[in-house]
Amino acid sequence: MNLEQWKITPETITYTGKPVFKASWLSGEPDFENITGLFWHEENSGSADDTLLIFDFEWMNGAPDLAVFEELMESAISALDEWISAHF
């Protein structure tokens, strides 16, 4: 994976490849009641503490189709896992 295309902060994740997007992310037990619009979540270990949630997407060139979105989110989860491992 090319991590150079991912810019991650403690609150946001940005993908600079195509399709370009910026989104918010959280780790831990998600509160889905407050999430509106498109989101992605991954329960890595089955523990609520390990769930990653990506939401509030801002697409720079329009949202991709579902297949591209799913592939992109798998890469995003991997990038977040690596970033978290390096920072905590």
WORA-V519822 format. One record per residue. SS is DSSP state (~ for helix, > for strand, _ for the rest). NEAR is the number of other C-alpha atoms within 8 Angstrom. Layout:
ss:SS near:NEAR
ss:SS near:NEAR
//
This chain:
ss:_ near:3
ss:_ near:5
ss:~ near:6
ss:~ near:5
ss:~ near:8
ss:> near:12
ss:> near:9
ss:> near:10
ss:_ near:6
ss:_ near:4
ss:_ near:8
ss:> near:10
ss:> near:12
ss:> near:11
ss:> near:12
ss:_ near:10
ss:_ near:6
ss:_ near:5
ss:_ near:12
ss:_ near:11
ss:> near:11
ss:> near:11
ss:> near:12
ss:> near:11
ss:> near:11
ss:> near:9
ss:> near:10
ss:_ near:9
ss:_ near:8
ss:_ near:10
ss:_ near:6
ss:~ near:5
ss:~ near:4
ss:~ near:5
ss:_ near:8
ss:_ near:6
ss:_ near:6
ss:_ near:7
ss:> near:11
ss:> near:8
ss:> near:8
ss:> near:8
ss:> near:10
ss:_ near:8
ss:_ near:6
ss:_ near:7
ss:_ near:8
ss:~ near:9
ss:~ near:7
ss:~ near:12
ss:> near:16
ss:> near:14
ss:> near:12
ss:> near:12
ss:> near:12
ss:> near:10
ss:> near:11
ss:> near:7
ss:> near:10
ss:_ near:7
ss:_ near:6
ss:_ near:6
ss:_ near:7
ss:_ near:7
ss:_ near:6
ss:~ near:6
ss:~ near:6
ss:~ near:8
ss:~ near:10
ss:~ near:8
ss:~ near:8
ss:~ near:8
ss:~ near:9
ss:~ near:8
ss:~ near:9
ss:~ near:9
ss:~ near:10
ss:~ near:8
ss:~ near:10
ss:~ near:9
ss:~ near:8
ss:~ near:8
ss:~ near:9
ss:~ near:8
ss:~ near:7
ss:~ near:6
ss:~ near:5
ss:_ near:4
//
